[in-house]
């Protein structure tokens, strides 16, 4: 069996962020970890550049474990929804497993996380059923390959609105429910900058949280700090850190009926660190 990270004694409520530039972790680990500590981060999704030698990640990983942070290797782009690109999924899985085999228990990954977002591709709208079929097929493959010889966790990002689409070759189940059922946890891209009320963070995720309750699966809600052209209600970019924390603090009380609610993820490190106070 491929070894996994030594267990951490961390808070059960997730405070996560994404690191998209692997070089930040490899070349500036102290800077990244200092920020993570300042924001009480206990989960990181780290985008993996497989061009780096395996050993390059070890100092950062050891520092994260010592700081009480569990790290999940991240990959993804829209094209990974297609069967023809499955070898890229295999490559990341093999890289993470090879890394965990040579790393010390305090340096290992806890899981593999995918952020694929096929809805950014034109084909999503012209051949929706084909894209969904190939995407879910690739994710079945991903889970099978990870789990056949490891206890690495599997997880994905999903847009909050994707629950309106169905997996027609699997009984017409909602895409969101399909993924929540299959993965160890799911992170919902719940990109709103206010917690309560119609269309707020709590309201937008209620279907996914209900699926999580039904299936006994953890759901993490992600928010945005990057500048957005989608509307003034999407990102905390203009609002700043104080308002971000104020709104996030409201969520536990708003979501008391959802045992599946497991915490938040802020997208992403490179934008969050530049947010005004």
C-alpha positions in Angstrom: 0.0 0.0 0.0 1.1 3.5 -0.7 1.7 5.3 2.6 -0.3 8.4 3.5 0.5 11.3 5.8 0.8 10.9 9.5 -2.5 12.0 11.1 -2.8 15.6 12.3 -4.6 16.9 15.4 -6.4 19.7 13.7 -9.7 21.4 14.2 -12.6 19.5 12.4 -13.7 22.8 10.9 -11.8 23.3 7.7 -10.1 26.6 6.8 -8.5 26.0 3.4 -6.9 27.9 0.6 -5.5 27.1 -2.9 -1.9 27.5 -4.0 -1.8 27.6 -7.8 1.9 28.3 -8.3 3.9 25.3 -7.1 6.9 27.5 -7.1 5.5 29.5 -4.2 5.6 26.4 -2.0 8.9 25.1 -3.4 10.9 28.3 -3.4 9.2 30.4 -0.7 7.9 27.9 1.8 8.4 30.0 4.9 6.5 32.9 3.3 3.5 30.7 2.4 3.4 29.0 5.7 3.6 32.2 7.7 0.5 33.5 5.7 -1.3 30.2 6.3 -0.7 30.4 10.0 -1.8 34.0 10.1 -5.1 33.0 8.5 -5.5 29.8 10.7 -5.4 27.6 7.6 -5.5 23.9 8.3 -6.0 22.5 4.7 -4.1 23.4 1.6 -4.8 22.4 -2.0 -1.4 22.6 -3.6 -1.2 22.6 -7.4 1.5 20.2 -8.4 4.1 20.8 -11.1 5.4 17.4 -12.0 8.5 18.9 -13.6 9.8 19.4 -10.1 11.9 16.6 -8.6 9.9 14.8 -5.9 12.3 16.0 -3.2 11.6 19.6 -4.0 8.2 19.5 -2.1 9.6 17.9 1.0 10.6 21.1 3.0 7.3 22.7 2.4 5.3 19.6 3.2 7.2 19.1 6.5 6.7 22.7 7.5 2.9 22.4 6.7 2.6 19.3 8.8 4.4 20.9 11.7 2.0 23.9 11.4 -1.0 21.6 11.6 -1.9 21.8 8.0 -2.9 18.9 5.8 -1.9 19.2 2.1 -3.8 17.8 -0.8 -2.1 17.6 -4.2 -4.1 19.5 -6.8 -4.4 19.2 -10.6 -6.8 20.3 -13.1 -8.0 22.2 -16.2 -11.1 21.8 -18.3 -9.5 19.5 -20.8 -9.1 16.8 -18.2 -12.8 16.1 -18.6 -12.0 14.3 -21.8 -11.1 10.6 -22.0 -8.2 11.3 -24.4 -6.5 13.3 -21.6 -6.8 10.5 -19.0 -3.0 9.9 -19.1 -2.5 13.3 -17.4 -4.7 12.1 -14.5 -2.6 8.9 -14.3 0.6 11.0 -14.3 -0.4 13.1 -11.3 -1.6 10.0 -9.4 1.7 8.2 -10.0 3.7 11.3 -9.1 1.9 11.7 -5.8 2.2 8.1 -4.9 5.9 8.0 -5.8 6.4 11.1 -3.7 4.6 9.6 -0.7 6.6 6.4 -1.0 9.9 8.3 -0.6 8.8 11.0 1.9 8.7 10.8 5.7 5.3 10.4 7.4 5.2 14.1 8.2 6.0 15.1 4.6 3.3 13.2 2.8 0.1 14.2 1.0 -3.3 13.5 2.5 -5.1 13.3 -0.8 -5.5 14.4 -4.4 -7.9 17.2 -5.4 -9.1 18.0 -8.9 -10.4 21.4 -10.2 -11.5 20.6 -13.7 -14.4 22.9 -14.6 -15.4 21.6 -18.0 -18.1 24.3 -18.2 -15.4 26.8 -19.3 -15.2 24.9 -22.6 -17.4 25.6 -25.7 -18.1 21.9 -26.0 -19.9 22.0 -22.6 -22.8 23.9 -24.3 -22.7 22.1 -27.7 -22.2 18.5 -26.5 -23.2 18.6 -22.8 -24.0 15.0 -22.4 -20.8 13.8 -24.1 -18.7 16.1 -21.8 -20.5 14.9 -18.7 -20.1 11.3 -19.7 -16.4 11.6 -20.3 -15.8 13.8 -17.2 -17.6 11.4 -14.9 -15.8 8.5 -16.6 -12.4 10.1 -15.9 -13.4 10.7 -12.3 -14.4 7.1 -11.8 -11.0 6.2 -13.2 -9.3 8.7 -10.9 -11.0 7.2 -7.8 -10.3 3.7 -8.8 -6.6 4.3 -9.5 -6.1 6.2 -6.3 -7.9 3.7 -4.1 -6.6 0.5 -5.5 -3.4 0.7 -3.4 -3.7 3.7 -1.1 -5.9 5.5 1.4 -5.3 8.9 -0.2 -8.4 11.0 -0.1 -10.1 12.0 -3.4 -11.9 15.4 -3.8 -13.0 17.9 -6.4 -14.3 21.4 -6.9 -17.8 21.9 -8.2 -19.6 25.1 -9.1 -22.7 25.7 -6.9 -25.0 25.9 -10.0 -23.9 22.6 -11.6 -26.5 20.7 -9.7 -29.0 21.6 -12.4 -27.2 19.2 -14.8 -27.7 15.4 -14.8 -25.5 12.4 -15.4 -27.8 10.8 -18.0 -25.7 7.6 -18.3 -26.0 7.0 -14.6 -29.7 7.2 -13.9 -30.1 10.9 -14.4 -28.7 11.7 -11.0 -27.7 15.4 -10.4 -24.0 16.0 -11.2 -23.5 17.4 -7.7 -25.0 14.4 -6.0 -23.0 12.0 -8.2 -19.7 13.7 -7.2 -20.6 14.0 -3.5 -21.5 10.3 -3.5 -18.2 9.3 -5.1 -15.6 11.5 -3.5 -14.3 11.7 0.1 -15.2 15.4 0.1 -16.4 18.0 -2.3 -15.6 21.7 -2.3 -18.4 23.9 -3.7 -17.3 27.1 -5.5 -19.9 29.2 -3.8 -18.7 32.5 -5.1 -20.8 35.1 -3.3 -19.5 37.8 -1.0 -22.4 37.8 1.5 -23.4 35.0 3.8 -27.1 35.3 4.4 -30.2 36.1 2.3 -31.3 35.1 -1.1 -28.4 34.1 -3.3 -25.9 34.3 -0.5 -23.2 31.8 0.4 -25.5 29.7 2.6 -28.5 29.9 0.2 -26.4 29.0 -2.9 -25.1 25.8 -1.4 -28.2 24.4 0.2 -28.8 21.6 -2.4 -25.2 20.3 -2.1 -25.3 20.5 1.6 -28.5 18.5 1.6 -26.9 15.9 -0.6 -24.0 15.8 1.8 -26.4 15.3 4.7 -28.1 12.4 2.9 -24.9 10.7 1.9 -22.9 11.4 5.0 -20.2 13.3 3.1 -18.3 16.5 4.1 -19.0 19.7 2.1 -16.6 22.6 2.0 -17.7 26.0 0.7 -15.2 28.1 -1.3 -15.3 31.8 -1.8 -13.5 34.1 -4.2 -11.0 36.9 -3.6 -9.9 37.4 -7.2 -11.1 40.4 -9.2 -14.3 39.2 -11.1 -16.2 40.5 -14.1 -19.2 38.4 -13.2 -20.9 41.0 -10.9 -20.3 43.0 -7.7 -21.7 40.1 -5.5 -19.2 37.5 -6.5 -15.8 38.3 -5.0 -14.4 39.8 -1.8 -11.8 41.6 -3.9 -13.3 45.1 -3.4 -14.6 44.4 0.1 -11.4 43.3 1.9 -10.3 40.9 4.6 -12.4 42.2 7.5 -15.7 41.9 5.6 -14.6 38.4 4.4 -14.0 37.2 7.9 -17.3 38.9 9.1 -19.3 37.0 6.5 -17.6 33.7 7.0 -18.2 33.9 10.7 -21.9 33.9 10.1 -22.0 30.5 8.3 -21.9 28.1 11.2 -25.1 29.6 12.6 -26.8 29.8 9.2 -26.0 26.2 8.4 -26.8 24.4 11.7 -29.2 22.1 9.9 -26.4 20.7 7.7 -24.1 18.3 9.4 -22.3 18.1 6.1 -21.0 21.6 6.4 -17.3 21.2 7.2 -15.8 24.6 6.7 -14.6 27.1 4.1 -11.9 27.5 1.4 -10.7 30.8 0.2 -9.7 31.1 -3.5 -6.7 31.6 -3.6 -3.5 32.3 -1.8 -2.1 34.7 -4.4 -5.2 36.9 -4.3 -6.1 36.6 -0.6 -2.6 37.7 0.5 -3.1 41.0 -1.5 -6.6 41.7 -0.2 -7.0 45.0 1.6 -7.6 44.9 5.3 
